[in-house]
Amino acid sequence: MKKNFIILLCACSVGLAITVSSCLKKEFDAPPNESSYDPGLTVTHTIAELKEMPQTLISDDVVIAGVVCMDDRSGNYYKKIVIQDATGGIEVEIDQTNLYTDYPVGRKVYIRCKGLYLGNYFELPQLGAAPDERGSLTQINGTMVDDYIVKGNFPNAIKVDTFDYSDLTSVDPARVNTLVAIRNAQFSESDAGAPYSAPGATTNRNLSDCSFSGGIVVRSSNYAKFQSFPTPKGNGVLVALYTRYRSTPQLIIRDTSDVRFVNPRCE
């Protein structure tokens, strides 16, 4: 009987060791690389078509898709991302930080819009949750994001059209919430060399080119990682998100690598 007990105990020990080994192996397996995976949801509307819909609760089964062109990695954007497709772009309000870990620039995303609200902030198109008492859209609850936003493949190239400064001094609604590049741009004489933002508040810095001045500002948050960096004094290409505040065009950079002022400035 004692011999049989020992054999049984050894068998159980071996079985337990195999089970534990299996569990440990499973626990430490690397997660699958899903960067090339795309769920291929059926898209019903372009972003331009979405923006033509009434600014209220979306009750139809509307699905849009786009590529993230602005995230919160640098701190210049907070609790929101912007996506664009071939027809335009839209800002998406999300009550969550470090969004770039899930939705980095270049990530394709699908948005199931039913149950969300379409609105605007001083004429800047937005997608989010129910409006507050002032009529401004609130943010999608962080625990419900996956109900609406579905991650697609990564990375994807973002088409950036290049313009002369004078092309964008009047708001172009079709370009709002998309990346643009402006050639021969420079900061105004009074703003060249100044910090991108004052330490206590979001700040506008005026742009110009060799022929025109004013009309477009570069807007930077005081929480941006580059807040204290001096704006360059040269001239060159500026890549930025094209936004608006009422009738004023505003440019938001993702980080300072978007400011490629390597040429001498025009005087």
C-alpha positions in Angstrom: 0.0 0.0 0.0 2.8 2.4 0.9 4.5 1.7 -2.5 1.3 2.3 -4.4 0.8 5.6 -2.5 4.4 6.8 -3.5 3.8 5.9 -7.1 0.5 7.8 -7.1 2.1 10.8 -5.4 4.9 10.9 -8.0 2.4 10.7 -10.9 0.4 13.6 -9.4 3.6 15.6 -8.9 4.6 15.1 -12.6 1.1 16.0 -13.7 1.1 19.1 -11.6 4.6 20.1 -12.9 3.4 19.7 -16.5 0.2 21.8 -15.7 2.2 24.6 -14.0 4.8 24.5 -16.8 2.0 24.9 -19.3 0.5 27.8 -17.4 3.8 29.6 -17.0 4.6 29.2 -20.7 1.2 30.5 -21.7 1.6 33.5 -19.3 4.9 34.6 -20.8 4.0 34.1 -24.5 4.5 37.3 -26.4 1.2 38.9 -27.5 0.4 38.5 -31.2 1.5 41.3 -33.5 -1.8 42.7 -34.8 -0.4 45.8 -36.5 -1.2 44.4 -39.9 -4.7 43.2 -38.9 -7.7 45.2 -40.2 -11.2 44.2 -39.2 -12.6 45.4 -42.5 -15.8 47.0 -41.2 -18.2 48.2 -43.8 -17.9 51.9 -44.1 -21.2 53.7 -44.8 -20.2 57.3 -45.0 -17.1 59.4 -45.7 -16.1 62.0 -43.1 -17.3 64.8 -45.5 -20.7 63.1 -45.6 -20.8 62.7 -41.9 -20.2 66.4 -41.4 -23.1 67.2 -43.6 -25.5 65.4 -41.3 -27.5 67.3 -38.6 -25.5 68.3 -35.6 -27.3 66.2 -33.0 -27.6 62.6 -31.8 -26.7 60.1 -34.6 -29.4 57.5 -34.6 -28.6 55.7 -37.9 -26.0 52.9 -38.3 -23.3 55.2 -39.6 -19.7 53.9 -39.8 -16.7 56.0 -40.9 -13.1 55.2 -41.2 -9.9 57.3 -41.3 -6.3 57.5 -40.3 -5.2 59.2 -37.1 -3.4 62.4 -38.0 -3.2 64.0 -34.6 -2.7 62.3 -31.2 -1.8 63.4 -27.7 1.8 62.1 -27.6 3.4 65.6 -27.3 0.8 67.0 -24.9 -0.3 69.6 -27.5 -3.7 67.8 -27.7 -5.5 66.5 -24.7 -8.2 63.8 -24.5 -8.9 63.9 -28.2 -7.6 62.6 -31.5 -8.2 63.7 -35.1 -8.8 61.3 -38.0 -8.9 62.1 -41.7 -9.9 60.3 -44.9 -9.7 61.4 -48.5 -12.6 63.8 -48.0 -11.8 65.6 -44.8 -11.2 65.2 -41.1 -13.0 65.3 -37.7 -12.0 65.7 -34.1 -13.0 62.9 -31.7 -13.5 63.7 -28.0 -12.5 60.9 -25.7 -12.3 60.9 -21.9 -9.0 59.1 -21.7 -5.3 60.1 -21.5 -2.3 58.7 -23.4 -4.5 58.0 -26.4 -1.4 57.6 -28.6 -0.8 54.2 -27.1 -3.9 52.9 -28.7 -4.5 55.4 -31.5 -1.1 56.7 -32.6 -0.7 58.9 -35.7 -0.9 56.5 -38.7 -3.4 54.1 -37.1 -6.5 53.4 -39.1 -9.7 53.5 -37.1 -13.3 52.7 -37.7 -16.0 54.6 -35.7 -19.5 53.3 -35.2 -21.2 56.6 -34.9 -24.7 55.5 -33.8 -25.2 56.8 -30.3 -22.6 59.6 -30.6 -23.3 63.3 -31.2 -22.1 65.4 -34.1 -21.3 69.0 -33.1 -18.8 71.8 -33.4 -16.6 74.0 -31.2 -16.7 77.5 -32.6 -17.2 76.0 -36.1 -14.6 73.2 -35.6 -16.4 69.9 -36.4 -16.4 67.3 -33.6 -17.7 63.9 -32.7 -18.4 63.1 -29.1 -20.9 62.4 -26.4 -24.1 64.3 -25.3 -23.7 68.1 -25.1 -23.3 69.8 -21.7 -25.5 72.7 -20.4 -23.5 75.1 -22.6 -24.1 73.0 -25.8 -20.5 71.8 -26.0 -20.0 68.1 -26.8 -18.7 66.1 -23.9 -16.2 63.3 -24.2 -16.9 59.6 -24.9 -16.6 57.8 -21.6 -13.3 56.0 -21.4 -15.0 52.7 -20.5 -17.2 52.8 -23.6 -14.6 53.7 -26.2 -14.4 50.2 -27.6 -18.1 50.2 -28.2 -17.5 53.0 -30.8 -13.9 53.0 -32.0 -12.4 49.9 -33.6 -8.7 49.8 -34.3 -7.5 49.0 -37.8 -4.0 48.4 -39.2 -0.9 50.4 -38.5 1.0 52.2 -39.8 -0.6 54.1 -42.7 0.7 57.0 -44.7 -1.2 60.3 -44.3 -1.6 62.4 -47.5 -0.5 65.9 -46.8 -1.2 68.6 -49.5 1.1 71.5 -49.8 -0.1 75.1 -50.1 1.1 78.7 -50.4 0.5 80.8 -47.3 -2.1 82.9 -49.0 -4.1 79.8 -49.9 -5.1 79.2 -46.3 -5.4 82.7 -44.8 -9.2 82.4 -45.2 -10.7 79.3 -43.6 -11.1 76.4 -46.1 -13.8 74.2 -44.5 -12.8 71.2 -46.6 -9.3 71.3 -45.1 -10.3 71.7 -41.5 -9.1 68.9 -39.2 -6.6 67.6 -41.9 -2.8 67.8 -42.1 -1.5 70.5 -44.4 2.0 71.8 -45.4 2.7 75.4 -46.0 5.8 76.4 -48.0 7.9 79.5 -47.4 6.4 80.0 -43.9 8.0 81.8 -41.0 7.0 83.2 -37.6 6.3 86.9 -37.5 9.2 89.1 -36.4 7.7 89.6 -33.0 7.1 85.9 -32.4 10.2 84.4 -33.9 12.5 83.1 -31.1 9.7 83.3 -28.5 8.6 80.1 -26.6 5.9 78.2 -28.5 3.6 78.8 -25.5 3.6 81.0 -22.4 3.9 78.8 -19.3 0.5 79.7 -17.9 -1.8 79.6 -20.9 -2.3 78.2 -24.4 -0.6 80.7 -26.8 -1.0 81.8 -30.4 2.1 82.7 -32.5 1.6 84.6 -35.7 2.8 83.3 -39.0 3.8 85.0 -42.3 5.6 84.3 -45.5 7.7 86.4 -47.8 4.7 88.3 -49.1 1.9 88.1 -46.5 1.7 88.4 -42.8 -1.1 87.7 -40.3 -4.2 85.7 -40.8 -2.9 82.3 -39.6 -1.7 81.5 -36.1 0.2 78.5 -34.7 -1.6 77.6 -31.4 0.3 75.6 -28.8 -0.7 74.3 -25.3 1.2 75.3 -22.2 1.2 71.6 -21.4 3.0 70.6 -24.6 6.4 69.0 -24.0 7.9 71.7 -26.3 6.2 74.6 -24.5 9.4 76.3 -23.6 11.3 75.7 -26.9 11.9 78.8 -28.9 10.2 79.1 -32.2 12.8 79.0 -35.1 13.8 82.3 -36.7 14.2 80.9 -40.2 11.9 80.1 -43.1 10.7 76.9 -44.6 7.9 74.3 -44.6 5.4 74.0 -41.8 3.4 70.7 -41.4 0.4 71.1 -39.1 -3.2 70.2 -38.3 -5.4 72.9 -40.0 -8.1 73.9 -37.6 -10.3 77.0 -37.0 -11.7 79.2 -34.3 -14.7 80.9 -35.9 -13.2 82.6 -38.9 -9.5 82.4 -37.8 -7.4 79.6 -39.2 -5.3 77.9 -36.5 -2.4 75.5 -37.0 -1.6 72.8 -34.4 1.8 71.1 -34.7 2.3 67.5 -33.4 5.8 68.3 -32.3 8.7 70.5 -33.3 9.8 68.2 -36.1 6.8 69.5 -38.0 8.5 73.0 -38.2 11.2 72.7 -40.9 12.4 76.3 -41.0 15.9 75.6 -42.3 16.2 78.5 -44.7 17.1 82.2 -44.0 13.9 84.2 -43.2 12.5 86.8 -45.6 12.8 90.4 -44.3 
